[in-house]
Amino acid sequence: MSAELADRVRKLEDRAAIEDLVVRYCTSIDDGDYAGMVDMYTANATFGPAVGAQQVVDQLRSIRQDYGRTIHVPEAHTVSFTDDDHATGLVLSHAELDIQQQTVHCYIRYYDDYERGTDGAWRFAGRTLKVAYALPVQDIAESLTSATSVRWPGTEPAPADVF
């Protein structure tokens, strides 16, 4: 196999591994598998104010303390490699969330940084979450027409982070 072909195959394998990481995140967050999520992040990973794998997972657990069942669905994903061990990505996704016994439907964009560890596994180095809408399911008709399309239960309506 030529070096060029080997490099192309490796990039395809890396892309698949990163896409698998995103799906594993979705199933782990839905299953409440916080212990399993720690290894998905680098030692210095960031998510909002949290820095470090355990701190990121602890923040996610804290955010979800009033949640019941959830369903996170990654629908499309771009991956751009900056070098052999680093990449960025954009994940377009929807989620259905039970927040305080209320079903909320939302559209989320994750802006990701990925890093390959010394063990060869890809991990999140940073995640930024932007919300286009988050509405109780009975208000979903207003998801694209309302100026305040982010309505988390127990909070004041707010404008979208994207769009």
Phi and psi in degrees as GROMACS dihedral restraints (atoms count N, CA, C in turn):
[ dihedral_restraints ]
;  ai    aj    ak    al  type     phi  dphi    fc
    3     4     5     6     1   -69.5    20    10
    4     5     6     7     1   158.3    20    10
    6     7     8     9     1   -61.4    20    10
    7     8     9    10     1   -38.1    20    10
    9    10    11    12     1   -64.9    20    10
   10    11    12    13     1   -44.5    20    10
   12    13    14    15     1   -66.2    20    10
   13    14    15    16     1   -41.3    20    10
   15    16    17    18     1   -60.8    20    10
   16    17    18    19     1   -39.6    20    10
   18    19    20    21     1   -66.3    20    10
   19    20    21    22     1   -41.1    20    10
   21    22    23    24     1   -65.1    20    10
   22    23    24    25     1   -41.5    20    10
   24    25    26    27     1   -63.8    20    10
   25    26    27    28     1   -43.2    20    10
   27    28    29    30     1   -61.5    20    10
   28    29    30    31     1   -41.6    20    10
   30    31    32    33     1   -62.4    20    10
   31    32    33    34     1   -39.8    20    10
   33    34    35    36     1   -64.5    20    10
   34    35    36    37     1   -42.2    20    10
   36    37    38    39     1   -64.4    20    10
   37    38    39    40     1   -41.2    20    10
   39    40    41    42     1   -63.5    20    10
   40    41    42    43     1   -43.9    20    10
   42    43    44    45     1   -59.9    20    10
   43    44    45    46     1   -44.4    20    10
   45    46    47    48     1   -62.3    20    10
   46    47    48    49     1   -40.8    20    10
   48    49    50    51     1   -64.8    20    10
   49    50    51    52     1   -38.7    20    10
   51    52    53    54     1   -68.5    20    10
   52    53    54    55     1   -41.9    20    10
   54    55    56    57     1   -63.7    20    10
   55    56    57    58     1   -37.9    20    10
   57    58    59    60     1   -63.2    20    10
   58    59    60    61     1   -38.7    20    10
   60    61    62    63     1   -58.0    20    10
   61    62    63    64     1   -44.0    20    10
   63    64    65    66     1   -63.8    20    10
   64    65    66    67     1   -43.2    20    10
   66    67    68    69     1   -66.4    20    10
   67    68    69    70     1   -40.8    20    10
   69    70    71    72     1   -61.8    20    10
   70    71    72    73     1   -38.6    20    10
   72    73    74    75     1   -58.9    20    10
   73    74    75    76     1   -49.0    20    10
   75    76    77    78     1   -59.3    20    10
   76    77    78    79     1   -46.3    20    10
   78    79    80    81     1   -69.6    20    10
   79    80    81    82     1   -36.3    20    10
   81    82    83    84     1   -67.7    20    10
   82    83    84    85     1   -42.6    20    10
   84    85    86    87     1   -66.2    20    10
   85    86    87    88     1   -38.9    20    10
   87    88    89    90     1   -67.2    20    10
   88    89    90    91     1   -35.7    20    10
   90    91    92    93     1   -84.9    20    10
   91    92    93    94     1    -5.8    20    10
   93    94    95    96     1    68.7    20    10
   94    95    96    97     1    28.1    20    10
   96    97    98    99     1   -88.4    20    10
   97    98    99   100     1    71.5    20    10
   99   100   101   102     1   -68.4    20    10
  100   101   102   103     1   -36.0    20    10
  102   103   104   105     1   -61.8    20    10
  103   104   105   106     1   -40.5    20    10
  105   106   107   108     1   -70.9    20    10
  106   107   108   109     1   -21.0    20    10
  108   109   110   111     1   -77.9    20    10
  109   110   111   112     1   -25.7    20    10
  111   112   113   114     1   -55.8    20    10
  112   113   114   115     1   -42.4    20    10
  114   115   116   117     1   -73.1    20    10
  115   116   117   118     1    -5.6    20    10
  117   118   119   120     1   -81.9    20    10
  118   119   120   121     1    -8.6    20    10
  120   121   122   123     1  -117.3    20    10
  121   122   123   124     1   149.2    20    10
  123   124   125   126     1   -72.8    20    10
  124   125   126   127     1   165.6    20    10
  126   127   128   129     1   -59.6    20    10
  127   128   129   130     1   -29.8    20    10
  129   130   131   132     1  -112.3    20    10
  130   131   132   133     1    25.1    20    10
  132   133   134   135     1   -58.9    20    10
  133   134   135   136     1   151.8    20    10
  135   136   137   138     1  -124.9    20    10
  136   137   138   139     1   146.0    20    10
  138   139   140   141     1  -152.3    20    10
  139   140   141   142     1   105.3    20    10
  141   142   143   144     1    59.9    20    10
  142   143   144   145     1  -133.6    20    10
  144   145   146   147     1   -79.1    20    10
  145   146   147   148     1   -10.5    20    10
  147   148   149   150     1   -78.2    20    10
  148   149   150   151     1   137.6    20    10
  150   151   152   153     1  -130.8    20    10
  151   152   153   154     1   124.7    20    10
  153   154   155   156     1   109.6    20    10
  154   155   156   157     1   145.3    20    10
  156   157   158   159     1   -56.2    20    10
  157   158   159   160     1   -51.7    20    10
  159   160   161   162     1   -65.2    20    10
  160   161   162   163     1   -38.4    20    10
  162   163   164   165     1   -65.9    20    10
  163   164   165   166     1   -39.4    20    10
  165   166   167   168     1   -61.9    20    10
  166   167   168   169     1   -47.5    20    10
  168   169   170   171     1   -64.8    20    10
  169   170   171   172     1   -39.9    20    10
  171   172   173   174     1   -61.6    20    10
  172   173   174   175     1   -39.1    20    10
  174   175   176   177     1   -65.2    20    10
  175   176   177   178     1   -43.4    20    10
  177   178   179   180     1   -60.5    20    10
  178   179   180   181     1   -43.1    20    10
  180   181   182   183     1   -61.5    20    10
  181   182   183   184     1   -41.3    20    10
  183   184   185   186     1   -64.6    20    10
  184   185   186   187     1   -43.4    20    10
  186   187   188   189     1   -59.1    20    10
  187   188   189   190     1   -37.8    20    10
  189   190   191   192     1   -90.3    20    10
  190   191   192   193     1     8.9    20    10
  192   193   194   195     1   -61.6    20    10
  193   194   195   196     1   -26.9    20    10
  195   196   197   198     1  -101.2    20    10
  196   197   198   199     1    12.1    20    10
  198   199   200   201     1   -93.2    20    10
  199   200   201   202     1   147.0    20    10
  201   202   203   204     1   -99.0    20    10
  202   203   204   205     1  -131.2    20    10
  204   205   206   207     1   -68.7    20    10
  205   206   207   208     1   149.1    20    10
  207   208   209   210     1  -139.6    20    10
  208   209   210   211     1   156.1    20    10
  210   211   212   213     1  -135.8    20    10
  211   212   213   214     1   111.5    20    10
  213   214   215   216     1  -104.0    20    10
  214   215   216   217     1   130.5    20    10
  216   217   218   219     1  -128.9    20    10
  217   218   219   220     1   107.7    20    10
  219   220   221   222     1   -76.5    20    10
  220   221   222   223     1   128.0    20    10
  222   223   224   225     1  -106.7    20    10
  223   224   225   226     1   -31.0    20    10
  225   226   227   228     1  -151.8    20    10
  226   227   228   229     1   153.4    20    10
  228   229   230   231     1  -152.1    20    10
  229   230   231   232     1   127.2    20    10
  231   232   233   234     1  -107.2    20    10
  232   233   234   235     1   146.1    20    10
  234   235   236   237     1  -134.8    20    10
  235   236   237   238     1   128.9    20    10
  237   238   239   240     1  -125.2    20    10
  238   239   240   241     1   124.2    20    10
  240   241   242   243     1   -85.8    20    10
  241   242   243   244     1   130.4    20    10
  243   244   245   246     1   -93.3    20    10
  244   245   246   247     1   -27.5    20    10
  246   247   248   249     1  -163.0    20    10
  247   248   249   250     1  -170.9    20    10
  249   250   251   252     1   -64.0    20    10
  250   251   252   253     1   -23.3    20    10
  252   253   254   255     1  -120.3    20    10
  253   254   255   256     1     8.6    20    10
  255   256   257   258     1  -140.0    20    10
  256   257   258   259     1   143.7    20    10
  258   259   260   261     1  -151.9    20    10
  259   260   261   262     1   162.0    20    10
  261   262   263   264     1  -121.0    20    10
  262   263   264   265     1   159.3    20    10
  264   265   266   267     1  -154.0    20    10
  265   266   267   268     1   159.5    20    10
  267   268   269   270     1  -126.6    20    10
  268   269   270   271     1   122.3    20    10
  270   271   272   273     1  -111.1    20    10
  271   272   273   274     1   121.1    20    10
  273   274   275   276     1   -96.1    20    10
  274   275   276   277     1   128.3    20    10
  276   277   278   279     1  -151.3    20    10
  277   278   279   280     1   161.7    20    10
  279   280   281   282     1  -119.5    20    10
  280   281   282   283     1   155.3    20    10
  282   283   284   285     1  -143.7    20    10
  283   284   285   286     1   145.8    20    10
  285   286   287   288     1  -114.5    20    10
  286   287   288   289     1   126.7    20    10
  288   289   290   291     1  -130.0    20    10
  289   290   291   292     1   136.8    20    10
  291   292   293   294     1   -93.8    20    10
  292   293   294   295     1   104.5    20    10
  294   295   296   297     1  -116.3    20    10
  295   296   297   298     1   114.8    20    10
  297   298   299   300     1    53.9    20    10
  298   299   300   301     1    44.7    20    10
  300   301   302   303     1    65.0    20    10
  301   302   303   304     1    25.4    20    10
  303   304   305   306     1  -126.6    20    10
  304   305   306   307     1   129.7    20    10
  306   307   308   309     1   -79.4    20    10
  307   308   309   310     1   121.8    20    10
  309   310   311   312     1  -116.1    20    10
  310   311   312   313     1   132.5    20    10
  312   313   314   315     1  -108.4    20    10
  313   314   315   316     1   134.3    20    10
  315   316   317   318     1  -143.1    20    10
  316   317   318   319     1   156.4    20    10
  318   319   320   321     1  -113.4    20    10
  319   320   321   322     1   128.3    20    10
  321   322   323   324     1  -128.3    20    10
  322   323   324   325     1   141.9    20    10
  324   325   326   327     1  -114.5    20    10
  325   326   327   328     1   127.3    20    10
  327   328   329   330     1  -103.6    20    10
  328   329   330   331     1   124.3    20    10
  330   331   332   333     1  -101.5    20    10
  331   332   333   334     1   111.7    20    10
  333   334   335   336     1  -113.1    20    10
  334   335   336   337     1   152.0    20    10
  336   337   338   339     1  -120.0    20    10
  337   338   339   340     1   133.3    20    10
  339   340   341   342     1  -120.0    20    10
  340   341   342   343     1   150.4    20    10
  342   343   344   345     1  -141.9    20    10
  343   344   345   346     1   137.2    20    10
  345   346   347   348     1   -85.7    20    10
  346   347   348   349     1   130.0    20    10
  348   349   350   351     1   -81.2    20    10
  349   350   351   352     1   171.5    20    10
  351   352   353   354     1   -64.3    20    10
  352   353   354   355     1   -19.5    20    10
  354   355   356   357     1   -84.5    20    10
  355   356   357   358     1    -0.3    20    10
  357   358   359   360     1    90.6    20    10
  358   359   360   361     1    -7.8    20    10
  360   361   362   363     1   -84.2    20    10
  361   362   363   364     1   140.2    20    10
  363   364   365   366     1   -83.6    20    10
  364   365   366   367     1   139.6    20    10
  366   367   368   369     1  -136.9    20    10
  367   368   369   370     1   162.2    20    10
  369   370   371   372     1   -75.2    20    10
  370   371   372   373     1   128.1    20    10
  372   373   374   375     1  -100.0    20    10
  373   374   375   376     1   -23.5    20    10
  375   376   377   378     1  -165.9    20    10
  376   377   378   379     1   144.1    20    10
  378   379   380   381     1  -136.7    20    10
  379   380   381   382     1   134.9    20    10
  381   382   383   384     1  -124.3    20    10
  382   383   384   385     1   128.4    20    10
  384   385   386   387     1  -106.8    20    10
  385   386   387   388     1   129.1    20    10
  387   388   389   390     1  -123.9    20    10
  388   389   390   391     1   136.2    20    10
  390   391   392   393     1  -110.9    20    10
  391   392   393   394     1   126.6    20    10
  393   394   395   396     1   -85.9    20    10
  394   395   396   397     1   -39.9    20    10
  396   397   398   399     1  -157.1    20    10
  397   398   399   400     1   151.9    20    10
  399   400   401   402     1  -148.4    20    10
  400   401   402   403     1   105.8    20    10
  402   403   404   405     1  -134.7    20    10
  403   404   405   406     1   144.2    20    10
  405   406   407   408     1   -54.7    20    10
  406   407   408   409     1   141.5    20    10
  408   409   410   411     1   -55.0    20    10
  409   410   411   412     1   -31.4    20    10
  411   412   413   414     1   -70.9    20    10
  412   413   414   415     1   -14.2    20    10
  414   415   416   417     1  -103.0    20    10
  415   416   417   418     1     8.4    20    10
  417   418   419   420     1   -59.7    20    10
  418   419   420   421     1   -26.1    20    10
  420   421   422   423     1   -61.4    20    10
  421   422   423   424     1   -19.6    20    10
  423   424   425   426     1   -96.3    20    10
  424   425   426   427     1     9.3    20    10
  426   427   428   429     1   -59.5    20    10
  427   428   429   430     1   -33.6    20    10
  429   430   431   432     1  -111.5    20    10
  430   431   432   433     1    -6.4    20    10
  432   433   434   435     1  -106.8    20    10
  433   434   435   436     1   -15.4    20    10
  435   436   437   438     1   -91.9    20    10
  436   437   438   439     1   142.1    20    10
  438   439   440   441     1   -72.6    20    10
  439   440   441   442     1   -17.1    20    10
  441   442   443   444     1  -121.9    20    10
  442   443   444   445     1    72.4    20    10
  444   445   446   447     1   -91.2    20    10
  445   446   447   448     1     5.9    20    10
  447   448   449   450     1  -110.7    20    10
  448   449   450   451     1   108.4    20    10
  450   451   452   453     1  -132.8    20    10
  451   452   453   454     1    71.5    20    10
  453   454   455   456     1   -67.3    20    10
  454   455   456   457     1   136.9    20    10
  456   457   458   459     1   -54.3    20    10
  457   458   459   460     1   135.2    20    10
  459   460   461   462     1    84.2    20    10
  460   461   462   463     1     5.4    20    10
  462   463   464   465     1  -128.4    20    10
  463   464   465   466     1   164.1    20    10
  465   466   467   468     1   -73.7    20    10
  466   467   468   469     1   143.8    20    10
  468   469   470   471     1   -57.2    20    10
  469   470   471   472     1   144.3    20    10
  471   472   473   474     1  -140.1    20    10
  472   473   474   475     1   161.7    20    10
  474   475   476   477     1   -73.0    20    10
  475   476   477   478     1   164.4    20    10
  477   478   479   480     1   -68.8    20    10
  478   479   480   481     1   154.4    20    10
  480   481   482   483     1   -80.2    20    10
  481   482   483   484     1   -27.8    20    10
  483   484   485   486     1  -126.0    20    10
  484   485   486   487     1   155.4    20    10
